[in-house]
Amino acid sequence: MRPAPGERVKPIRTQARSATILPSFVGLKFQIYNGKVYTDLEVTEEMVGHKLGEFSPTRKPFIWARSK
């Protein structure tokens, strides 16, 4: 079910990181759970065939900081 033009649509909240992005998902907004918070994602055509979890990293990047 597609929203009318100009109508604000509520994002779909999911924890299914292993779900494959289908062509019918293009233009939809998702909130994907990464184990701590939900991250926002808007699906584009280039994302079709990938998994939802690929766009919601679960780990912080390691930054080497010297403590003094």
All heavy atoms as TSV, in Angstrom:
chain	resi	resn	atom	element	x	y	z
A	1	MET	N	N	0.845	-1.174	0.000
A	1	MET	CA	C	0.000	0.000	0.000
A	1	MET	C	C	0.892	1.238	0.000
A	1	MET	O	O	1.668	1.467	0.920
A	1	MET	CB	C	-0.879	-0.025	1.250
A	1	MET	CG	C	-1.853	1.081	1.317
A	1	MET	SD	S	-2.972	0.754	2.687
A	1	MET	CE	C	-3.369	2.387	3.127
A	2	ARG	N	N	0.808	2.002	-1.034
A	2	ARG	CA	C	1.624	3.209	-1.185
A	2	ARG	C	C	0.879	4.427	-0.657
A	2	ARG	O	O	-0.341	4.553	-0.844
A	2	ARG	CB	C	1.967	3.443	-2.659
A	2	ARG	CG	C	2.843	2.376	-3.259
A	2	ARG	CD	C	4.239	2.556	-2.775
A	2	ARG	NE	N	5.057	1.450	-3.262
A	2	ARG	CZ	C	6.317	1.312	-2.974
A	2	ARG	NH1	N	6.921	2.180	-2.216
A	2	ARG	NH2	N	6.991	0.297	-3.422
A	3	PRO	N	N	1.599	5.339	0.015
A	3	PRO	CA	C	0.941	6.558	0.508
A	3	PRO	C	C	0.671	7.527	-0.633
A	3	PRO	O	O	1.296	7.464	-1.695
A	3	PRO	CB	C	1.967	7.130	1.478
A	3	PRO	CG	C	3.272	6.639	0.968
A	3	PRO	CD	C	2.998	5.283	0.379
A	4	ALA	N	N	-0.264	8.436	-0.408
A	4	ALA	CA	C	-0.565	9.470	-1.393
A	4	ALA	C	C	0.608	10.434	-1.473
A	4	ALA	O	O	1.353	10.607	-0.507
A	4	ALA	CB	C	-1.839	10.201	-0.986
A	5	PRO	N	N	0.844	11.082	-2.617
A	5	PRO	CA	C	1.944	12.034	-2.732
A	5	PRO	C	C	1.821	13.160	-1.706
A	5	PRO	O	O	0.741	13.702	-1.505
A	5	PRO	CB	C	1.802	12.574	-4.155
A	5	PRO	CG	C	1.026	11.542	-4.883
A	5	PRO	CD	C	0.133	10.904	-3.867
A	6	GLY	N	N	2.929	13.474	-1.040
A	6	GLY	CA	C	2.947	14.521	-0.042
A	6	GLY	C	C	2.530	14.062	1.347
A	6	GLY	O	O	2.643	14.803	2.303
A	7	GLU	N	N	2.053	12.840	1.457
A	7	GLU	CA	C	1.623	12.322	2.747
A	7	GLU	C	C	2.821	11.719	3.489
A	7	GLU	O	O	3.614	10.991	2.917
A	7	GLU	CB	C	0.565	11.231	2.536
A	7	GLU	CG	C	0.004	10.659	3.821
A	7	GLU	CD	C	-1.025	9.573	3.548
A	7	GLU	OE1	O	-1.680	9.635	2.498
A	7	GLU	OE2	O	-1.144	8.667	4.363
A	8	ARG	N	N	2.959	12.065	4.774
A	8	ARG	CA	C	4.062	11.541	5.577
A	8	ARG	C	C	3.738	10.111	5.978
A	8	ARG	O	O	2.673	9.821	6.509
A	8	ARG	CB	C	4.264	12.400	6.821
A	8	ARG	CG	C	5.303	11.862	7.761
A	8	ARG	CD	C	5.996	12.955	8.524
A	8	ARG	NE	N	6.690	12.563	9.713
A	8	ARG	CZ	C	7.634	11.644	9.814
A	8	ARG	NH1	N	7.968	10.937	8.776
A	8	ARG	NH2	N	8.248	11.388	10.953
A	9	VAL	N	N	4.694	9.213	5.705
A	9	VAL	CA	C	4.484	7.802	6.022
A	9	VAL	C	C	5.369	7.423	7.207
A	9	VAL	O	O	6.507	7.868	7.319
A	9	VAL	CB	C	4.761	6.920	4.786
A	9	VAL	CG1	C	6.224	6.978	4.395
A	9	VAL	CG2	C	4.350	5.497	5.050
A	10	LYS	N	N	4.817	6.643	8.102
A	10	LYS	CA	C	5.545	6.185	9.272
A	10	LYS	C	C	6.519	5.082	8.842
A	10	LYS	O	O	6.143	4.172	8.096
A	10	LYS	CB	C	4.547	5.647	10.291
A	10	LYS	CG	C	5.125	5.301	11.620
A	10	LYS	CD	C	4.015	4.890	12.571
A	10	LYS	CE	C	4.605	4.401	13.874
A	10	LYS	NZ	N	3.574	3.880	14.766
A	11	PRO	N	N	7.795	5.134	9.295
A	11	PRO	CA	C	8.744	4.095	8.896
A	11	PRO	C	C	8.382	2.734	9.489
A	11	PRO	O	O	7.756	2.638	10.541
A	11	PRO	CB	C	10.088	4.590	9.438
A	11	PRO	CG	C	9.792	5.677	10.380
A	11	PRO	CD	C	8.412	6.161	10.111
A	12	ILE	N	N	8.807	1.687	8.800
A	12	ILE	CA	C	8.553	0.316	9.235
A	12	ILE	C	C	9.675	-0.087	10.182
A	12	ILE	O	O	10.840	-0.084	9.793
A	12	ILE	CB	C	8.507	-0.634	8.023
A	12	ILE	CG1	C	7.406	-0.201	7.070
A	12	ILE	CG2	C	8.324	-2.070	8.476
A	12	ILE	CD1	C	7.467	-0.852	5.715
A	13	ARG	N	N	9.344	-0.419	11.423
A	13	ARG	CA	C	10.350	-0.837	12.410
A	13	ARG	C	C	10.541	-2.339	12.316
A	13	ARG	O	O	9.564	-3.093	12.335
A	13	ARG	CB	C	9.890	-0.505	13.822
A	13	ARG	CG	C	10.300	0.849	14.261
A	13	ARG	CD	C	10.112	0.981	15.730
A	13	ARG	NE	N	10.989	2.055	16.178
A	13	ARG	CZ	C	11.234	2.339	17.418
A	13	ARG	NH1	N	10.674	1.632	18.361
A	13	ARG	NH2	N	12.028	3.322	17.733
A	14	THR	N	N	11.803	-2.774	12.235
A	14	THR	CA	C	12.058	-4.201	12.113
A	14	THR	C	C	13.347	-4.594	12.811
A	14	THR	O	O	14.267	-3.792	12.942
A	14	THR	CB	C	12.099	-4.633	10.641
A	14	THR	OG1	O	12.301	-6.032	10.577
A	14	THR	CG2	C	13.229	-3.947	9.888
A	15	GLN	N	N	13.387	-5.834	13.259
A	15	GLN	CA	C	14.600	-6.430	13.798
A	15	GLN	C	C	15.102	-7.510	12.844
A	15	GLN	O	O	16.093	-8.173	13.130
A	15	GLN	CB	C	14.342	-7.024	15.179
A	15	GLN	CG	C	14.028	-5.985	16.220
A	15	GLN	CD	C	13.801	-6.582	17.597
A	15	GLN	OE1	O	13.862	-7.792	17.779
A	15	GLN	NE2	N	13.546	-5.736	18.561
A	16	ALA	N	N	14.438	-7.687	11.723
A	16	ALA	CA	C	14.790	-8.719	10.750
A	16	ALA	C	C	15.926	-8.227	9.854
A	16	ALA	O	O	15.709	-7.800	8.723
A	16	ALA	CB	C	13.572	-9.091	9.919
A	17	ARG	N	N	17.146	-8.296	10.382
A	17	ARG	CA	C	18.316	-7.826	9.644
A	17	ARG	C	C	18.641	-8.733	8.454
A	17	ARG	O	O	19.301	-8.314	7.518
A	17	ARG	CB	C	19.520	-7.752	10.580
A	17	ARG	CG	C	19.337	-6.768	11.710
A	17	ARG	CD	C	20.472	-6.843	12.703
A	17	ARG	NE	N	21.769	-6.762	12.073
A	17	ARG	CZ	C	22.391	-5.636	11.747
A	17	ARG	NH1	N	21.811	-4.482	12.004
A	17	ARG	NH2	N	23.571	-5.664	11.176
A	18	SER	N	N	18.169	-9.967	8.481
A	18	SER	CA	C	18.490	-10.911	7.415
A	18	SER	C	C	17.497	-10.868	6.257
A	18	SER	O	O	17.625	-11.633	5.303
A	18	SER	CB	C	18.556	-12.327	7.975
A	18	SER	OG	O	17.302	-12.693	8.510
A	19	ALA	N	N	16.522	-9.964	6.324
A	19	ALA	CA	C	15.518	-9.854	5.261
A	19	ALA	C	C	16.138	-9.258	4.000
A	19	ALA	O	O	16.870	-8.269	4.064
A	19	ALA	CB	C	14.351	-8.997	5.723
A	20	THR	N	N	15.853	-9.857	2.860
A	20	THR	CA	C	16.355	-9.371	1.576
A	20	THR	C	C	15.499	-8.214	1.089
A	20	THR	O	O	14.271	-8.257	1.192
A	20	THR	CB	C	16.337	-10.498	0.527
A	20	THR	OG1	O	17.074	-11.606	1.045
A	20	THR	CG2	C	16.955	-10.052	-0.776
A	21	ILE	N	N	16.159	-7.184	0.550
A	21	ILE	CA	C	15.443	-6.019	0.023
A	21	ILE	C	C	14.898	-6.369	-1.358
A	21	ILE	O	O	15.650	-6.739	-2.254
A	21	ILE	CB	C	16.369	-4.796	-0.038
A	21	ILE	CG1	C	16.826	-4.430	1.376
A	21	ILE	CG2	C	15.666	-3.624	-0.695
A	21	ILE	CD1	C	17.844	-3.325	1.433
A	22	LEU	N	N	13.599	-6.244	-1.519
A	22	LEU	CA	C	12.918	-6.568	-2.771
A	22	LEU	C	C	12.658	-5.293	-3.568
A	22	LEU	O	O	12.654	-4.193	-3.014
A	22	LEU	CB	C	11.593	-7.258	-2.469
A	22	LEU	CG	C	11.680	-8.542	-1.639
A	22	LEU	CD1	C	10.290	-9.054	-1.314
A	22	LEU	CD2	C	12.486	-9.589	-2.370
A	23	PRO	N	N	12.426	-5.420	-4.882
A	23	PRO	CA	C	12.137	-4.236	-5.690
A	23	PRO	C	C	10.906	-3.460	-5.211
A	23	PRO	O	O	10.829	-2.249	-5.390
A	23	PRO	CB	C	11.903	-4.802	-7.093
A	23	PRO	CG	C	12.668	-6.075	-7.107
A	23	PRO	CD	C	12.583	-6.620	-5.713
A	24	SER	N	N	9.976	-4.123	-4.562
A	24	SER	CA	C	8.778	-3.428	-4.076
A	24	SER	C	C	9.067	-2.554	-2.851
A	24	SER	O	O	8.231	-1.746	-2.457
A	24	SER	CB	C	7.680	-4.436	-3.729
A	24	SER	OG	O	8.131	-5.315	-2.720
A	25	PHE	N	N	10.255	-2.696	-2.247
A	25	PHE	CA	C	10.640	-1.897	-1.081
A	25	PHE	C	C	11.195	-0.526	-1.464
A	25	PHE	O	O	11.384	0.317	-0.595
A	25	PHE	CB	C	11.708	-2.606	-0.254
A	25	PHE	CG	C	11.245	-3.861	0.452
A	25	PHE	CD1	C	12.151	-4.608	1.181
A	25	PHE	CD2	C	9.939	-4.294	0.401
A	25	PHE	CE1	C	11.758	-5.754	1.839
A	25	PHE	CE2	C	9.532	-5.447	1.054
A	25	PHE	CZ	C	10.445	-6.179	1.775
A	26	VAL	N	N	11.503	-0.304	-2.741
A	26	VAL	CA	C	12.140	0.950	-3.169
A	26	VAL	C	C	11.250	2.137	-2.819
A	26	VAL	O	O	10.061	2.147	-3.121
A	26	VAL	CB	C	12.449	0.918	-4.679
A	26	VAL	CG1	C	12.953	2.267	-5.165
A	26	VAL	CG2	C	13.460	-0.172	-4.984
A	27	GLY	N	N	11.833	3.121	-2.145
A	27	GLY	CA	C	11.108	4.313	-1.733
A	27	GLY	C	C	10.542	4.236	-0.332
A	27	GLY	O	O	10.128	5.247	0.222
A	28	LEU	N	N	10.524	3.044	0.262
A	28	LEU	CA	C	10.000	2.901	1.622
A	28	LEU	C	C	11.066	3.260	2.650
A	28	LEU	O	O	12.256	3.207	2.370
A	28	LEU	CB	C	9.530	1.462	1.862
A	28	LEU	CG	C	8.353	0.978	1.021
A	28	LEU	CD1	C	8.044	-0.476	1.351
A	28	LEU	CD2	C	7.133	1.839	1.265
A	29	LYS	N	N	10.619	3.600	3.845
A	29	LYS	CA	C	11.536	3.929	4.937
A	29	LYS	C	C	11.452	2.833	5.987
A	29	LYS	O	O	10.360	2.406	6.358
A	29	LYS	CB	C	11.171	5.280	5.552
A	29	LYS	CG	C	11.394	6.424	4.602
A	29	LYS	CD	C	11.054	7.747	5.239
A	29	LYS	CE	C	11.260	8.865	4.230
A	29	LYS	NZ	N	10.919	10.171	4.783
A	30	PHE	N	N	12.623	2.396	6.460
A	30	PHE	CA	C	12.718	1.373	7.481
A	30	PHE	C	C	13.499	1.914	8.669
A	30	PHE	O	O	14.317	2.815	8.524
A	30	PHE	CB	C	13.457	0.137	6.947
A	30	PHE	CG	C	12.658	-0.691	5.993
A	30	PHE	CD1	C	12.692	-0.433	4.635
A	30	PHE	CD2	C	11.883	-1.734	6.446
A	30	PHE	CE1	C	11.968	-1.192	3.753
A	30	PHE	CE2	C	11.152	-2.511	5.569
A	30	PHE	CZ	C	11.195	-2.234	4.218
A	31	GLN	N	N	13.250	1.342	9.835
A	31	GLN	CA	C	14.086	1.546	11.008
A	31	GLN	C	C	14.578	0.162	11.395
A	31	GLN	O	O	13.783	-0.700	11.785
A	31	GLN	CB	C	13.307	2.192	12.150
A	31	GLN	CG	C	13.009	3.637	11.920
A	31	GLN	CD	C	12.353	4.286	13.121
A	31	GLN	OE1	O	11.674	3.635	13.905
A	31	GLN	NE2	N	12.559	5.576	13.262
A	32	ILE	N	N	15.898	-0.057	11.287
A	32	ILE	CA	C	16.492	-1.367	11.487
A	32	ILE	C	C	17.220	-1.392	12.820
A	32	ILE	O	O	18.024	-0.513	13.112
A	32	ILE	CB	C	17.457	-1.703	10.343
A	32	ILE	CG1	C	16.734	-1.549	9.015
A	32	ILE	CG2	C	17.996	-3.101	10.482
A	32	ILE	CD1	C	17.645	-1.437	7.850
A	33	TYR	N	N	16.969	-2.426	13.608
A	33	TYR	CA	C	17.562	-2.558	14.931
A	33	TYR	C	C	18.978	-3.096	14.810
A	33	TYR	O	O	19.224	-4.083	14.115
A	33	TYR	CB	C	16.715	-3.500	15.780
A	33	TYR	CG	C	17.025	-3.461	17.248
A	33	TYR	CD1	C	16.834	-2.309	17.984
A	33	TYR	CD2	C	17.488	-4.584	17.916
A	33	TYR	CE1	C	17.094	-2.255	19.337
A	33	TYR	CE2	C	17.752	-4.548	19.267
A	33	TYR	CZ	C	17.553	-3.384	19.974
A	33	TYR	OH	O	17.820	-3.342	21.318
A	34	ASN	N	N	19.941	-2.430	15.484
A	34	ASN	CA	C	21.333	-2.888	15.413
A	34	ASN	C	C	21.800	-3.491	16.732
A	34	ASN	O	O	22.986	-3.677	16.937
A	34	ASN	CB	C	22.261	-1.747	14.984
A	34	ASN	CG	C	22.390	-0.657	16.014
A	34	ASN	OD1	O	21.784	-0.709	17.070
A	34	ASN	ND2	N	23.168	0.354	15.705
A	35	GLY	N	N	20.879	-3.784	17.631
A	35	GLY	CA	C	21.218	-4.355	18.919
A	35	GLY	C	C	21.148	-3.336	20.034
A	35	GLY	O	O	21.116	-3.686	21.211
A	36	LYS	N	N	21.121	-2.066	19.694
A	36	LYS	CA	C	21.055	-1.000	20.691
A	36	LYS	C	C	19.968	0.016	20.354
A	36	LYS	O	O	19.153	0.343	21.205
A	36	LYS	CB	C	22.405	-0.307	20.786
A	36	LYS	CG	C	22.503	0.704	21.894
A	36	LYS	CD	C	23.912	1.238	22.046
A	36	LYS	CE	C	24.008	2.208	23.197
A	36	LYS	NZ	N	25.351	2.765	23.339
A	37	VAL	N	N	19.987	0.522	19.132
A	37	VAL	CA	C	19.013	1.525	18.697
A	37	VAL	C	C	18.506	1.164	17.296
A	37	VAL	O	O	19.071	0.320	16.612
A	37	VAL	CB	C	19.628	2.947	18.662
A	37	VAL	CG1	C	20.004	3.412	20.045
A	37	VAL	CG2	C	20.809	3.005	17.734
A	38	TYR	N	N	17.452	1.835	16.880
A	38	TYR	CA	C	16.936	1.677	15.524
A	38	TYR	C	C	17.574	2.753	14.637
A	38	TYR	O	O	17.532	3.934	14.966
A	38	TYR	CB	C	15.414	1.826	15.502
A	38	TYR	CG	C	14.691	0.630	16.070
A	38	TYR	CD1	C	14.376	0.563	17.412
A	38	TYR	CD2	C	14.335	-0.439	15.259
A	38	TYR	CE1	C	13.717	-0.533	17.941
A	38	TYR	CE2	C	13.679	-1.541	15.766
A	38	TYR	CZ	C	13.373	-1.582	17.108
A	38	TYR	OH	O	12.723	-2.671	17.614
A	39	THR	N	N	18.159	2.336	13.512
A	39	THR	CA	C	18.753	3.292	12.581
A	39	THR	C	C	17.836	3.458	11.376
A	39	THR	O	O	17.238	2.492	10.904
A	39	THR	CB	C	20.144	2.830	12.111
A	39	THR	OG1	O	20.042	1.534	11.534
A	39	THR	CG2	C	21.115	2.778	13.271
A	40	ASP	N	N	17.726	4.691	10.881
A	40	ASP	CA	C	16.838	5.002	9.765
A	40	ASP	C	C	17.470	4.606	8.441
A	40	ASP	O	O	18.687	4.726	8.256
A	40	ASP	CB	C	16.515	6.490	9.733
A	40	ASP	CG	C	15.677	6.911	10.936
A	40	ASP	OD1	O	14.893	6.081	11.423
A	40	ASP	OD2	O	15.797	8.069	11.362
A	41	LEU	N	N	16.638	4.147	7.518
A	41	LEU	CA	C	17.089	3.739	6.193
A	41	LEU	C	C	15.980	4.010	5.190
A	41	LEU	O	O	14.822	3.644	5.416
A	41	LEU	CB	C	17.430	2.244	6.184
A	41	LEU	CG	C	17.749	1.639	4.829
A	41	LEU	CD1	C	19.133	2.070	4.372
A	41	LEU	CD2	C	17.673	0.142	4.877
A	42	GLU	N	N	16.330	4.667	4.092
A	42	GLU	CA	C	15.397	4.828	2.975
A	42	GLU	C	C	15.940	3.992	1.820
A	42	GLU	O	O	17.082	4.162	1.413
A	42	GLU	CB	C	15.259	6.289	2.568
A	42	GLU	CG	C	14.197	6.466	1.501
A	42	GLU	CD	C	13.782	7.917	1.312
A	42	GLU	OE1	O	14.233	8.768	2.080
A	42	GLU	OE2	O	13.008	8.160	0.370
A	43	VAL	N	N	15.148	3.084	1.312
A	43	VAL	CA	C	15.594	2.121	0.312
A	43	VAL	C	C	15.649	2.775	-1.064
A	43	VAL	O	O	14.710	3.445	-1.491
A	43	VAL	CB	C	14.658	0.896	0.291
A	43	VAL	CG1	C	15.088	-0.094	-0.764
A	43	VAL	CG2	C	14.633	0.234	1.655
A	44	THR	N	N	16.783	2.561	-1.764
A	44	THR	CA	C	16.953	3.023	-3.143
A	44	THR	C	C	17.110	1.817	-4.062
A	44	THR	O	O	17.237	0.680	-3.593
A	44	THR	CB	C	18.186	3.933	-3.272
A	44	THR	OG1	O	19.348	3.184	-2.909
A	44	THR	CG2	C	18.070	5.155	-2.374
A	45	GLU	N	N	17.140	2.044	-5.355
A	45	GLU	CA	C	17.227	0.948	-6.322
A	45	GLU	C	C	18.531	0.165	-6.208
A	45	GLU	O	O	18.568	-1.022	-6.489
A	45	GLU	CB	C	17.084	1.498	-7.743
A	45	GLU	CG	C	15.683	1.926	-8.082
A	45	GLU	CD	C	15.538	2.336	-9.544
A	45	GLU	OE1	O	16.368	1.919	-10.361
A	45	GLU	OE2	O	14.593	3.071	-9.841
A	46	GLU	N	N	19.616	0.829	-5.805
A	46	GLU	CA	C	20.911	0.164	-5.709
A	46	GLU	C	C	20.951	-0.860	-4.576
A	46	GLU	O	O	21.832	-1.717	-4.539
A	46	GLU	CB	C	22.037	1.188	-5.494
A	46	GLU	CG	C	22.266	2.108	-6.667
A	46	GLU	CD	C	21.288	3.283	-6.694
A	46	GLU	OE1	O	20.824	3.704	-5.611
A	46	GLU	OE2	O	20.987	3.761	-7.803
A	47	MET	N	N	20.029	-0.766	-3.625
A	47	MET	CA	C	20.017	-1.655	-2.457
A	47	MET	C	C	19.298	-2.971	-2.711
A	47	MET	O	O	19.392	-3.884	-1.894
A	47	MET	CB	C	19.348	-0.951	-1.282
A	47	MET	CG	C	20.060	0.276	-0.808
A	47	MET	SD	S	19.114	1.062	0.495
A	47	MET	CE	C	20.138	2.457	0.852
A	48	VAL	N	N	18.597	-3.094	-3.830
A	48	VAL	CA	C	17.805	-4.293	-4.119
A	48	VAL	C	C	18.732	-5.508	-4.209
A	48	VAL	O	O	19.769	-5.477	-4.850
A	48	VAL	CB	C	17.002	-4.124	-5.428
A	48	VAL	CG1	C	16.322	-5.425	-5.824
A	48	VAL	CG2	C	15.984	-3.009	-5.275
A	49	GLY	N	N	18.344	-6.575	-3.494
A	49	GLY	CA	C	19.128	-7.803	-3.488
A	49	GLY	C	C	20.041	-7.916	-2.278
A	49	GLY	O	O	20.515	-9.002	-1.966
A	50	HIS	N	N	20.288	-6.820	-1.593
A	50	HIS	CA	C	21.110	-6.846	-0.383
A	50	HIS	C	C	20.225	-7.153	0.820
A	50	HIS	O	O	19.013	-7.196	0.724
A	50	HIS	CB	C	21.815	-5.500	-0.181
A	50	HIS	CG	C	22.877	-5.223	-1.190
A	50	HIS	ND1	N	24.172	-5.599	-1.011
A	50	HIS	CD2	C	22.830	-4.618	-2.392
A	50	HIS	CE1	C	24.889	-5.233	-2.051
A	50	HIS	NE2	N	24.086	-4.627	-2.919
A	51	LYS	N	N	20.846	-7.342	1.976
A	51	LYS	CA	C	20.119	-7.581	3.218
A	51	LYS	C	C	19.959	-6.271	3.982
A	51	LYS	O	O	20.798	-5.375	3.882
A	51	LYS	CB	C	20.879	-8.582	4.091
A	51	LYS	CG	C	21.160	-9.905	3.411
A	51	LYS	CD	C	19.905	-10.704	3.251
A	51	LYS	CE	C	20.237	-12.069	2.672
A	51	LYS	NZ	N	19.065	-12.899	2.491
A	52	LEU	N	N	18.898	-6.158	4.780
A	52	LEU	CA	C	18.658	-4.942	5.552
A	52	LEU	C	C	19.782	-4.673	6.543
A	52	LEU	O	O	20.175	-3.541	6.760
A	52	LEU	CB	C	17.330	-5.047	6.308
A	52	LEU	CG	C	16.055	-4.904	5.491
A	52	LEU	CD1	C	14.843	-5.181	6.359
A	52	LEU	CD2	C	15.962	-3.523	4.873
A	53	GLY	N	N	20.331	-5.715	7.130
A	53	GLY	CA	C	21.375	-5.564	8.133
A	53	GLY	C	C	22.668	-4.971	7.607
A	53	GLY	O	O	23.474	-4.453	8.385
A	54	GLU	N	N	22.895	-5.016	6.303
A	54	GLU	CA	C	24.112	-4.449	5.721
A	54	GLU	C	C	24.162	-2.929	5.876
A	54	GLU	O	O	25.230	-2.336	5.799
A	54	GLU	CB	C	24.206	-4.790	4.237
A	54	GLU	CG	C	24.386	-6.259	3.949
A	54	GLU	CD	C	24.488	-6.528	2.463
A	54	GLU	OE1	O	25.191	-5.763	1.766
A	54	GLU	OE2	O	23.863	-7.488	2.001
A	55	PHE	N	N	23.029	-2.308	6.095
A	55	PHE	CA	C	22.949	-0.857	6.153
A	55	PHE	C	C	22.744	-0.339	7.575
A	55	PHE	O	O	22.460	0.835	7.770
A	55	PHE	CB	C	21.818	-0.372	5.239
A	55	PHE	CG	C	21.975	-0.864	3.833
A	55	PHE	CD1	C	21.243	-1.937	3.361
A	55	PHE	CD2	C	22.895	-0.273	2.987
A	55	PHE	CE1	C	21.401	-2.395	2.066
A	55	PHE	CE2	C	23.067	-0.727	1.693
A	55	PHE	CZ	C	22.315	-1.796	1.236
A	56	SER	N	N	22.910	-1.214	8.558
A	56	SER	CA	C	22.793	-0.837	9.967
A	56	SER	C	C	23.938	-1.491	10.738
A	56	SER	O	O	23.797	-2.601	11.244
A	56	SER	CB	C	21.439	-1.301	10.522
A	56	SER	OG	O	21.330	-0.958	11.874
A	57	PRO	N	N	25.094	-0.812	10.823
A	57	PRO	CA	C	26.251	-1.431	11.484
A	57	PRO	C	C	25.993	-1.698	12.963
A	57	PRO	O	O	25.343	-0.907	13.651
A	57	PRO	CB	C	27.365	-0.397	11.289
A	57	PRO	CG	C	26.685	0.878	10.985
A	57	PRO	CD	C	25.367	0.531	10.361
A	58	THR	N	N	26.523	-2.822	13.444
A	58	THR	CA	C	26.303	-3.223	14.834
A	58	THR	C	C	27.471	-2.857	15.731
A	58	THR	O	O	27.361	-2.954	16.945
A	58	THR	CB	C	26.085	-4.734	14.933
A	58	THR	OG1	O	27.223	-5.390	14.366
A	58	THR	CG2	C	24.832	-5.152	14.204
A	59	ARG	N	N	28.582	-2.468	15.147
A	59	ARG	CA	C	29.768	-2.170	15.943
A	59	ARG	C	C	30.271	-0.766	15.678
A	59	ARG	O	O	30.188	-0.279	14.552
A	59	ARG	CB	C	30.868	-3.176	15.614
A	59	ARG	CG	C	30.429	-4.574	15.933
A	59	ARG	CD	C	31.428	-5.581	15.496
A	59	ARG	NE	N	30.867	-6.906	15.749
A	59	ARG	CZ	C	31.504	-8.023	15.562
A	59	ARG	NH1	N	32.744	-8.009	15.121
A	59	ARG	NH2	N	30.924	-9.167	15.807
A	60	LYS	N	N	30.818	-0.161	16.717
A	60	LYS	CA	C	31.406	1.165	16.566
A	60	LYS	C	C	32.793	1.006	15.959
A	60	LYS	O	O	33.481	0.024	16.240
A	60	LYS	CB	C	31.544	1.860	17.918
A	60	LYS	CG	C	30.232	2.243	18.551
A	60	LYS	CD	C	30.437	3.125	19.747
A	60	LYS	CE	C	31.088	2.355	20.876
A	60	LYS	NZ	N	31.183	3.106	22.121
A	61	PRO	N	N	33.256	1.962	15.159
A	61	PRO	CA	C	34.617	1.881	14.635
A	61	PRO	C	C	35.625	2.078	15.766
A	61	PRO	O	O	35.416	2.899	16.658
A	61	PRO	CB	C	34.694	3.016	13.613
A	61	PRO	CG	C	33.589	3.943	13.983
A	61	PRO	CD	C	32.528	3.117	14.647
A	62	PHE	N	N	36.698	1.296	15.721
A	62	PHE	CA	C	37.735	1.397	16.741
A	62	PHE	C	C	38.613	2.601	16.455
A	62	PHE	O	O	39.133	2.748	15.364
A	62	PHE	CB	C	38.582	0.129	16.757
A	62	PHE	CG	C	39.681	0.177	17.783
A	62	PHE	CD1	C	39.395	0.020	19.124
A	62	PHE	CD2	C	40.985	0.406	17.417
A	62	PHE	CE1	C	40.385	0.066	20.063
A	62	PHE	CE2	C	41.987	0.464	18.348
A	62	PHE	CZ	C	41.692	0.296	19.682
A	63	ILE	N	N	38.739	3.466	17.449
A	63	ILE	CA	C	39.574	4.657	17.314
A	63	ILE	C	C	40.647	4.588	18.387
A	63	ILE	O	O	40.347	4.510	19.578
A	63	ILE	CB	C	38.736	5.946	17.458
A	63	ILE	CG1	C	37.687	6.003	16.363
A	63	ILE	CG2	C	39.631	7.177	17.414
A	63	ILE	CD1	C	36.684	7.115	16.522
A	64	TRP	N	N	41.895	4.584	17.949
A	64	TRP	CA	C	43.004	4.504	18.876
A	64	TRP	C	C	43.234	5.869	19.483
A	64	TRP	O	O	43.534	6.829	18.790
A	64	TRP	CB	C	44.261	4.028	18.153
A	64	TRP	CG	C	45.408	3.875	19.082
A	64	TRP	CD1	C	46.400	4.766	19.319
A	64	TRP	CD2	C	45.680	2.767	19.932
A	64	TRP	NE1	N	47.274	4.302	20.238
A	64	TRP	CE2	C	46.853	3.057	20.644
A	64	TRP	CE3	C	45.040	1.564	20.173
A	64	TRP	CZ2	C	47.405	2.179	21.569
A	64	TRP	CZ3	C	45.611	0.685	21.089
A	64	TRP	CH2	C	46.768	1.008	21.767
A	65	ALA	N	N	43.061	5.973	20.788
A	65	ALA	CA	C	43.280	7.241	21.476
A	65	ALA	C	C	44.268	7.020	22.623
A	65	ALA	O	O	44.051	6.145	23.458
A	65	ALA	CB	C	41.969	7.789	22.019
A	66	ARG	N	N	45.332	7.778	22.613
A	66	ARG	CA	C	46.307	7.673	23.695
A	66	ARG	C	C	45.775	8.436	24.896
A	66	ARG	O	O	45.378	9.588	24.786
A	66	ARG	CB	C	47.646	8.244	23.272
A	66	ARG	CG	C	48.337	7.393	22.233
A	66	ARG	CD	C	49.736	7.839	22.027
A	66	ARG	NE	N	49.731	9.199	21.429
A	66	ARG	CZ	C	50.824	9.840	21.068
A	66	ARG	NH1	N	52.002	9.296	21.251
A	66	ARG	NH2	N	50.747	11.033	20.534
A	67	SER	N	N	45.777	7.788	26.026
A	67	SER	CA	C	45.361	8.495	27.239
A	67	SER	C	C	46.595	8.970	27.986
A	67	SER	O	O	47.581	8.256	28.117
A	67	SER	CB	C	44.545	7.568	28.124
A	67	SER	OG	O	45.291	6.439	28.476
A	68	LYS	N	N	46.551	10.183	28.446
A	68	LYS	CA	C	47.692	10.766	29.164
A	68	LYS	C	C	47.322	11.085	30.576
A	68	LYS	O	O	46.251	11.345	30.942
A	68	LYS	CB	C	48.159	12.046	28.468
A	68	LYS	CG	C	48.816	11.746	27.159
A	68	LYS	CD	C	49.430	13.017	26.632
A	68	LYS	CE	C	50.222	12.714	25.376
A	68	LYS	NZ	N	50.913	13.842	24.874
